[in-house]
Structures are given as C-alpha cells and as structure tokens.
Amino acid sequence: SASARAADPPNIVFILADDLGFSDLACYGSTYHKTPNLDALAKRGLMFRQAYAANPLCSPTRASIMTGQYPARHRPGLWEPLRDQSSSEGLDPSIPTLARRLHEAGYHTGLGGKWHLGRAPKFWPGEHGFDQWYSILSGGADYVLHRMTGPGTPAGPHDLYQDGKEVHTEGYLTDLFTTQAESFLRSAQEPFFLNLEYNAPHWPWQQRGDAPYPDDKDPSTFGGSPEIFAGMMKALDEGVARVLSVLDELGYAGNTIVVFTSDNGGEKFSDMAGLRGSKTQLWEGGIRVPAFVRWPGKIEAGRTSNQVLSTLDWTATMLAAAGAPTTGLDGMDLMPHLRGNAAASERTVFWRSTRWGVQHAVRQGDWKYLQIAGSEHLFDLGRDPSEKEDLAASQPEILQKLRGVYADWEQGMLPPIEPMKAQ
C-alpha cells in the first residue's frame, strides 16, 4: 500500500556530472544550453545557490563522496587528480564507504560511469560495496573508442569495465552509462542505491557521431567548440531523463531521492555566471556547482535554498535517510532543511588544493578566506559572490580569525603532496 511504501527506506539515485560550470544549465541561467529535463528535475525539487564541491578537481571530490570526509584525510584525495597510470594509488578498501554502508544496511548498490579512485583491481568499485558496476576507471576516456585519454596519454589503453571484467561495447559513452543505469534499475531490489557518475561534459570534446580523438593530440586542450559542448550537454540531459523515466515506469519515483550535482566547476566552454576562476582553482568558479534534490511528498517542490553545503553533506544526508551508520563523517545531514523543518544554518567549510599551486580556503558564514598564489584574500560572499572586492586590508581581525580557523583544521589532515611530485 502507499502508506506502507512510504515507511520503507528510500531508494537513492545520486547523479554526478563532470566539470559542469555553475551556469551550464538553463535553470541556473544558461542562455545557450537547452537542458529541459534537468530543469524540470530541479523545479520538482529543491535547488541550491550555494552548493560546493569538496575540491576543484575530480578524484578528490569522488573520494569525499565515497568516504563522507574531506579529501585530505585520505591518500587518493591528495592527488589532483589521481594518476591514471598508477597501480599503487587508490581508495583503501578497508574504508567504510558510502556504498558499503548502504550495502550493509540492506541496499542493492550500483555504480555507472567514472570511478577514478584507483585502476588496480584491489581498488575497483566492487571492493568498496558496489554489487554491480560499469565504469571507466580513469579520469577521462574517448567517448567513441572508450580508451583512457588525458594529458600525456592521448591514446591510452581500453578503459571500460563491468563487474571486474573488461568489456567492449560500441556506443557513445554517455549513452552507454545511461543504458547501464536503466538496466540496473530494472533488475534492482528495493531499497537500491544508484551512483551514476557521468564523465560528461569533461573533455575530450566529443558529441554523438563524432570521430575518435586524434592519437597525437592532447584532449584537454585540442579541439572542441561551444556547439560540440552543447551536444555533450544534450546527451547528459537526455540521459537523466531516461533514468527518471524508468523510475516513473516502475513506480519507484515516489520513494526515491534523486540528487544531481557536479564534481567541480567548469573549464573551457563552461559558463560560471560571472564567478571568478574555474576548475583547478579555489575561486568560486572552481568549486561552486549546481545542485538540486527531489523526493516527492517529502521535499517541497519549487523552492530555492541559500544553504551553504558541501559534497560531504550529500553523503551524510543519504546515509541518514537510509538509516545507515553515519559515524566518522565530516558532513552535515541536510534532511531537516530539505524537508523544511529547519532554516539554513551557518556553516564552516574548508578546502585545500596543492597540485595546481598552493591554495587554502575556508568559508564561515558569508566570509571566505582564500590563500592563493602566495597572497591572502578576504571576501564577503553575501554581498560579493564574484569576489571582486578584496577586504583583507580593511578587515584584518576577520582575516586573522579565519587564517587561524583554517590552520586548526589543517592540523587534522594528511600533509599535502608537493606540487612538483604530483606531476
């Protein structure tokens, strides 16, 4: 019955885009990209204007999703990003990950898309609590040939695996991930957790029907256009629509939490809505991301929130909603706020990035302390989200306070990897 079903643990679908700029969706202000399905999802749930990625690079943020902790607490979170060729680096299988905690709480768990938390078999998704998985293991792959690609490795090895076995399936990578997500949902037992981590719109810049990338070109800098990027966004938008359609078809939508966000800010071809900086940087453009959540009947539709949140909070929120253990997490359970039972609360959120130059940041309330390129900055994000007015000189007491807050936090983190050693 409907009443009995409502008392069941919710199903969870967590969808992560890759390198999505803050304003790359029409519902966040894009006038170029058509994203009707993601816009509709956002309007049927709660949208956030001050959501942050845990890091301005992909694998550290993914480490935070899996662990629910700051990336700098774990070795793979220190690499920005994790070295694709390494067989010795990856997420320790003994860590109680999001997937393992949900699996042990009775959830059927599935992963589709980008993993980027270790290429060696001992680090694969199945070792971290996923019952089923279909993934690229690296940070980037050719959308046509499905081979690992990146700076220095434009034509790497084949990089598509399913449940521990290399697979060769023809098709555009975004569409293949969508198809596997649909398959998981059709075979899953409730309650289920689907972690759908698209690699779109991350380079290489390819849309449906494009040729493989040239073997001798760096995919992070070569080619692409606003039109191709828009095509990649279209495939992402249509993929999410297909997943939501299956939830509707099977009668799961009413008791399924659906979250959509990005692993970091955008870069080439992305729109950051005037926010300063981009991917790899701790300016707002590198870490502020779109984020919205839908849970019919539990989360009122059509609302927009200014609650400051981090990737870490999604992990805490999903585990709490599932009734799974939440010990040892750095994030906050957002559910009271999502359900309208609590006003926005003041947060203190931290970032550290060293691979692309030493960068430190902390946001406390509306104040943001940023150390980048050897200089200290202070901004009032409530009045100045674009970080145009540096208040470091005029507010020395706040600057000193936040410098100390950051220093205290860093004492609990692993020491950073020297930038020159992370090449």
C-alpha positions in Angstrom: 0.0 0.0 0.0 1.0 3.6 -0.4 1.2 4.1 3.4 3.4 1.0 3.9 5.6 2.0 1.0 6.2 5.5 2.5 7.6 3.9 5.6 10.2 2.0 3.6 13.8 3.2 3.4 14.0 5.4 0.3 15.7 4.4 -2.8 18.6 6.8 -3.7 19.9 7.9 -7.1 22.9 10.2 -6.9 23.9 11.7 -10.3 27.2 13.5 -10.7 28.3 15.5 -13.7 31.9 16.1 -14.5 33.3 19.6 -14.9 29.9 21.3 -15.0 30.0 25.1 -14.7 27.7 26.8 -12.3 25.6 28.3 -15.1 25.8 25.5 -17.7 22.2 24.5 -17.0 19.3 26.7 -18.2 17.8 26.6 -14.7 21.0 28.2 -13.4 21.0 30.9 -16.1 22.4 29.4 -19.3 21.0 31.0 -22.4 23.0 28.8 -24.7 22.4 25.2 -23.5 19.0 23.6 -23.7 18.6 21.3 -20.6 14.8 20.9 -20.3 15.0 17.6 -18.4 17.4 18.7 -15.8 15.5 22.0 -15.5 12.3 20.0 -14.8 14.0 17.9 -12.2 15.3 21.0 -10.4 11.8 22.6 -10.5 10.3 19.5 -9.0 12.7 19.6 -6.1 14.9 22.0 -4.1 17.6 24.0 -5.9 20.7 25.3 -4.1 22.5 28.5 -5.0 25.5 28.0 -2.6 26.5 24.4 -3.1 30.2 23.5 -3.2 32.3 20.7 -4.5 34.8 19.4 -1.9 37.7 20.1 -4.3 38.3 21.8 -7.6 39.4 18.5 -9.2 37.7 15.3 -9.8 39.2 12.4 -7.9 39.4 14.2 -4.6 35.8 15.1 -4.8 34.9 11.5 -5.6 37.0 10.4 -2.6 34.8 12.7 -0.4 31.6 11.3 -1.8 32.7 7.7 -1.0 34.1 8.5 2.4 31.9 11.4 3.6 35.1 13.0 4.7 37.4 15.8 3.5 39.6 14.6 0.6 42.8 15.5 2.5 42.0 12.8 5.1 42.8 10.1 2.5 45.8 9.4 0.3 43.9 9.4 -3.1 42.3 12.7 -2.1 45.8 14.3 -2.1 46.3 13.7 -5.8 44.7 16.3 -8.1 43.7 14.3 -9.9 44.7 10.7 -9.1 47.4 9.4 -11.5 45.7 7.2 -14.1 48.7 5.0 -14.8 49.4 4.2 -11.1 48.7 0.7 -9.8 49.7 1.7 -6.2 47.4 4.6 -5.6 43.7 4.2 -4.9 41.0 4.3 -2.2 41.8 1.9 0.6 39.2 -0.9 0.5 39.1 -1.0 4.3 37.5 2.4 4.5 33.7 2.3 5.2 32.5 3.9 2.0 29.0 5.2 1.2 28.3 2.2 -1.0 29.5 -0.3 1.7 27.5 1.3 4.4 24.4 1.3 2.3 25.0 -2.3 1.2 25.3 -3.4 4.8 22.1 -1.6 5.5 20.3 -3.8 3.0 20.6 -1.7 -0.2 21.2 -3.1 -3.6 24.1 -0.9 -4.9 25.2 0.0 -8.4 27.7 2.3 -10.0 27.7 3.6 -13.6 30.2 6.0 -15.1 33.5 7.4 -14.0 35.3 5.8 -11.0 38.8 7.5 -10.8 39.6 6.1 -7.4 42.2 3.5 -8.4 43.0 1.5 -11.5 44.4 -1.6 -9.8 41.8 -4.4 -9.1 42.2 -4.0 -5.3 40.7 -0.5 -5.6 37.8 -1.3 -8.0 34.2 -0.4 -7.1 33.3 -4.0 -6.2 35.8 -3.8 -3.4 34.0 -0.8 -2.0 30.5 -2.2 -1.6 29.0 -1.9 -5.1 27.0 -5.0 -6.1 27.1 -4.1 -9.8 29.3 -1.6 -11.7 30.0 -0.4 -15.2 32.8 2.2 -15.3 35.8 3.8 -16.8 38.5 3.6 -14.1 40.5 6.7 -15.3 39.9 10.4 -15.2 38.9 10.7 -18.9 38.1 8.4 -21.8 37.4 8.8 -25.5 33.7 8.9 -25.9 33.8 6.7 -29.1 36.7 4.2 -28.5 36.4 4.1 -24.7 40.2 4.2 -24.2 41.9 6.2 -21.5 42.9 9.6 -22.6 44.5 12.6 -21.0 47.5 15.0 -21.0 50.5 12.8 -21.9 48.3 9.8 -22.8 46.1 10.9 -25.7 45.7 7.2 -26.8 45.8 5.1 -23.7 44.6 1.6 -23.1 41.0 0.5 -23.3 39.2 1.6 -20.2 35.6 0.2 -19.9 34.9 -2.4 -17.3 31.8 -4.2 -16.0 31.8 -6.1 -12.7 35.6 -6.7 -12.8 35.9 -7.6 -16.5 37.0 -5.6 -19.5 34.1 -5.0 -21.9 33.9 -3.8 -25.5 30.6 -2.3 -26.3 30.0 0.1 -29.2 28.3 3.4 -28.5 28.7 6.9 -27.2 29.9 6.7 -23.6 27.3 9.0 -22.1 24.6 6.8 -23.7 26.2 3.6 -22.5 26.3 4.8 -18.9 22.6 5.7 -19.2 21.7 2.3 -20.7 23.5 0.5 -17.8 21.8 2.7 -15.3 18.4 1.7 -16.8 19.4 -1.9 -16.7 20.4 -1.7 -13.0 17.1 -0.1 -12.1 15.1 -2.8 -13.9 16.9 -5.5 -12.0 17.4 -3.9 -8.6 15.7 -4.9 -5.5 14.4 -2.2 -3.2 15.9 -0.4 -1.5 18.5 0.5 -4.0 21.3 3.0 -4.4 22.4 4.0 -7.9 25.5 6.2 -8.2 25.5 7.5 -11.7 28.8 9.4 -12.4 28.7 10.7 -15.9 32.1 11.8 -17.4 30.2 14.5 -19.4 30.9 17.3 -20.1 34.5 16.6 -19.3 36.9 16.5 -22.3 37.7 15.0 -24.8 35.3 17.3 -26.6 33.1 14.8 -28.5 29.4 14.7 -29.2 27.3 11.9 -30.7 28.5 11.0 -34.1 32.0 12.5 -33.8 35.1 10.6 -34.7 37.7 9.3 -32.2 40.2 11.9 -31.0 43.5 12.0 -32.9 46.2 9.9 -31.3 48.7 12.7 -31.2 46.5 15.5 -29.7 46.1 16.5 -26.1 42.4 16.1 -25.4 42.4 18.6 -22.6 43.5 21.4 -24.9 42.8 20.4 -28.5 39.6 20.9 -30.4 36.1 21.4 -29.2 33.7 24.2 -29.7 30.6 25.7 -28.0 28.4 23.7 -30.4 30.2 20.4 -29.5 30.0 21.2 -25.8 26.2 21.9 -26.2 25.9 18.5 -27.9 27.6 16.8 -24.9 25.2 18.7 -22.6 22.3 17.5 -24.6 23.3 13.8 -24.2 23.7 14.3 -20.5 20.3 16.0 -20.2 18.6 13.2 -22.2 20.4 10.5 -20.2 19.0 11.9 -16.9 15.5 12.0 -18.5 15.8 8.3 -19.4 16.8 7.3 -15.9 13.9 9.3 -14.4 11.5 7.7 -16.9 12.4 4.2 -15.7 11.8 5.3 -12.1 8.3 6.5 -13.1 7.6 3.4 -15.2 8.5 1.0 -12.3 6.6 3.1 -9.7 9.8 4.0 -7.8 9.7 7.7 -8.2 7.6 8.5 -5.1 10.0 6.9 -2.7 13.3 7.7 -4.4 15.7 10.6 -3.5 17.3 11.9 -6.7 20.3 14.2 -6.3 22.1 16.0 -9.1 25.4 17.9 -8.8 28.9 18.3 -10.2 32.4 17.2 -9.0 33.8 20.7 -9.5 33.4 23.8 -11.5 33.7 24.1 -15.3 36.6 25.0 -17.6 36.8 25.5 -21.3 33.4 26.3 -22.9 31.6 26.4 -19.5 29.7 29.3 -18.1 30.4 30.2 -14.4 27.8 33.1 -14.3 30.4 35.7 -13.5 32.0 33.7 -10.7 35.8 34.1 -10.6 38.1 31.3 -11.7 37.4 27.8 -12.9 38.3 24.1 -12.4 41.6 23.6 -10.5 41.1 26.9 -8.5 39.6 27.7 -5.2 37.9 30.8 -6.5 34.2 30.4 -6.5 34.1 29.4 -10.2 36.2 26.3 -9.4 34.1 25.0 -6.5 30.6 26.4 -6.6 28.4 24.0 -8.5 24.7 23.4 -9.5 22.9 21.1 -7.0 19.3 20.0 -6.6 17.4 17.2 -4.9 13.9 15.7 -5.5 11.9 13.5 -3.1 8.2 13.7 -3.9 6.0 14.3 -0.9 9.0 14.7 1.4 10.8 17.7 -0.1 8.6 20.6 -1.2 8.9 21.3 -5.0 9.8 24.6 -6.5 12.0 26.0 -3.7 15.4 27.6 -3.9 17.8 27.5 -0.9 20.8 29.6 0.1 22.0 26.9 2.5 25.8 26.5 2.2 26.6 22.9 1.6 29.5 20.7 0.5 29.8 17.4 -1.3 30.4 15.9 2.1 26.8 16.8 3.2 25.2 14.7 0.4 27.0 11.6 1.8 25.8 12.3 5.3 22.3 13.1 4.1 21.9 9.9 2.0 23.2 7.7 4.8 20.9 9.3 7.4 17.9 9.0 5.1 18.7 5.3 4.6 19.1 4.6 8.3 22.7 3.6 7.8 25.6 4.4 10.2 26.9 8.0 10.0 29.9 7.7 12.3 33.1 9.4 11.4 31.6 11.8 8.7 32.7 15.4 8.2 29.4 16.4 6.5 26.0 17.5 7.9 22.7 15.8 7.5 20.7 18.2 5.3 17.4 16.4 5.6 15.8 18.7 8.3 16.5 21.6 6.0 15.4 19.7 2.8 12.1 18.9 4.4 11.5 22.4 5.5 11.8 21.7 9.2 14.9 23.8 9.8 16.2 27.2 8.5 19.5 27.5 6.7 22.3 27.1 9.2 25.7 28.8 9.2 28.5 26.6 8.0 32.2 26.4 8.2 33.6 24.6 5.1 37.2 24.0 4.2 39.3 23.4 1.0 42.9 22.7 0.3 44.5 22.2 -3.1 48.2 21.9 -3.9 48.6 20.3 -7.2 48.0 23.5 -9.2 49.7 25.8 -6.8 49.2 26.0 -3.1 45.6 27.1 -2.3 43.8 27.3 1.0 40.2 28.4 1.6 37.6 28.4 4.4 34.1 29.8 4.3 32.4 30.7 7.6 29.0 32.3 7.2 29.4 34.8 4.4 33.1 35.3 4.9 35.6 33.5 2.7 39.3 33.4 3.4 41.5 32.5 0.4 45.2 32.0 0.1 46.3 31.6 -3.5 49.5 32.3 -5.4 51.2 33.4 -2.2 48.5 36.1 -1.4 45.8 36.2 1.1 42.3 37.4 0.3 39.0 38.0 2.2 35.6 38.3 0.6 32.0 38.8 1.9 30.2 36.4 -0.4 26.8 37.5 0.8 27.4 40.9 -1.0 30.1 39.9 -3.4 29.8 36.3 -4.8 32.0 37.2 -7.8 35.0 38.0 -5.4 35.7 41.4 -6.8 36.1 43.4 -3.6 39.1 42.1 -1.5 38.5 43.1 2.1 41.8 41.6 3.5 43.2 45.1 4.3 40.1 46.6 5.7 39.0 43.6 7.9 42.3 42.4 9.5 40.6 40.9 12.5 38.4 38.7 10.4 41.3 37.8 8.2 43.4 36.7 11.2 40.5 34.8 12.7 39.8 32.7 9.6 43.5 32.2 9.0 43.6 30.6 12.4 40.4 28.6 11.8 41.9 27.2 8.7 45.3 26.4 10.4 43.5 24.5 13.1 41.5 22.4 10.6 44.6 21.6 8.5 46.3 20.0 11.6 43.8 17.1 11.3 44.6 16.5 7.6 47.3 14.5 5.9 50.2 16.6 4.8 49.9 17.7 1.1 51.8 16.1 -1.7 54.4 18.6 -3.0 53.2 20.0 -6.3 56.4 19.1 -8.1 56.0 15.4 -7.0 52.4 15.3 -8.3 53.3 15.6 -11.9 
